[in-house]
């Protein structure tokens, strides 16, 4: 047993330091990140292939050593372009760690609209690594106390992106359905549902149930009213009589200026 725990301690120590081949290249990678900017073309530097040799805990360590959250937006876009051209693809766990390191703090610290370069970096990264972006960004940003208009606007940009594949839309919807909802969630969810997400009847029923549950607490929310209007107009064919009764109860107490259009949309659903 003592031998086994010694072995485990050794494994832990190894996981908390970088493989020698990677550690040797850290200064070179740091130099690259400092010097490149927008418009630097070409194949990814060979040093980036070493990312494949890192375990998830080592990837965390490497991201910290390279100070990825502090990269300028042009450098971020260039690094993302290189990461996306790596072959083979990054593992899901390493892509998730990179997503968090590259984007999370940067997005949460926004106080005004995201730059064009940040939007390009995020949408291109999401097109290839949708699951990591969904898990490491969409959920955490929507739940963060500091999330405000700048963060919401960026998430809406991401969800409206033409390159967002139908299965990615469903993945994002699934993530949003798992979260507790607040005002920002209504805005982001409406952006997604504007796309007419193709979902199963089961998933649509989960969405409807959650939507209707929010009604009593969101009587004065314009974002909630707009979301309901989107659902009633874009997903009319999927709404059953049970859904309609739930919607009627949820909208009964609505006090926003959209009350009349909501009631008209509801009447339109009547059998």
Rosetta blueprint (number, residue, H / E / L):
1 X L
2 X H
3 X H
4 X H
5 X H
6 X H
7 X H
8 X H
9 X H
10 X H
11 X H
12 X H
13 X H
14 X H
15 X H
16 X L
17 X L
18 X L
19 X L
20 X H
21 X H
22 X H
23 X H
24 X H
25 X H
26 X H
27 X H
28 X H
29 X H
30 X H
31 X H
32 X H
33 X H
34 X H
35 X H
36 X L
37 X L
38 X L
39 X L
40 X L
41 X L
42 X L
43 X L
44 X L
45 X L
46 X H
47 X H
48 X H
49 X H
50 X H
51 X H
52 X H
53 X H
54 X L
55 X L
56 X H
57 X H
58 X H
59 X H
60 X H
61 X H
62 X H
63 X H
64 X H
65 X H
66 X H
67 X L
68 X H
69 X H
70 X H
71 X L
72 X L
73 X H
74 X H
75 X H
76 X H
77 X H
78 X H
79 X H
80 X H
81 X H
82 X H
83 X H
84 X H
85 X L
86 X L
87 X L
88 X L
89 X L
90 X L
91 X L
92 X H
93 X H
94 X H
95 X H
96 X H
97 X H
98 X H
99 X H
100 X H
101 X H
102 X H
103 X H
104 X H
105 X H
106 X H
107 X H
108 X H
109 X L
110 X L
111 X L
112 X L
113 X L
114 X L
115 X L
116 X H
117 X H
118 X H
119 X H
120 X H
121 X H
122 X H
123 X H
124 X H
125 X H
126 X H
127 X H
128 X H
129 X L
130 X H
131 X H
132 X H
133 X H
134 X H
135 X H
136 X H
137 X H
138 X H
139 X H
140 X H
141 X H
142 X H
143 X H
144 X L
145 X L
146 X L
147 X L
148 X L
149 X H
150 X H
151 X H
152 X H
153 X H
154 X H
155 X H
156 X H
157 X H
158 X H
159 X H
160 X H
161 X L
162 X L
163 X L
164 X L
165 X L
166 X H
167 X H
168 X H
169 X H
170 X H
171 X H
172 X H
173 X H
174 X H
175 X H
176 X H
177 X H
178 X H
179 X L
180 X L
181 X L
182 X L
183 X H
184 X H
185 X H
186 X H
187 X H
188 X H
189 X H
190 X H
191 X H
192 X H
193 X H
194 X L
195 X L
196 X L
197 X L
198 X L
199 X L
200 X L
201 X H
202 X H
203 X H
204 X H
205 X H
206 X H
207 X H
208 X H
209 X H
210 X H
211 X H
212 X H
213 X H
214 X H
215 X H
216 X H
217 X H
218 X H
219 X L
220 X L
221 X L
222 X H
223 X H
224 X H
225 X H
226 X H
227 X H
228 X H
229 X H
230 X H
231 X H
232 X H
233 X H
234 X H
235 X L
236 X H
237 X H
238 X H
239 X L
240 X L
241 X H
242 X H
243 X H
244 X H
245 X H
246 X H
247 X H
248 X H
249 X H
250 X H
251 X H
252 X L
253 X L
254 X L
255 X L
256 X L
257 X L
258 X L
259 X H
260 X H
261 X H
262 X H
263 X H
264 X H
265 X H
266 X H
267 X H
268 X H
269 X H
270 X L
271 X L
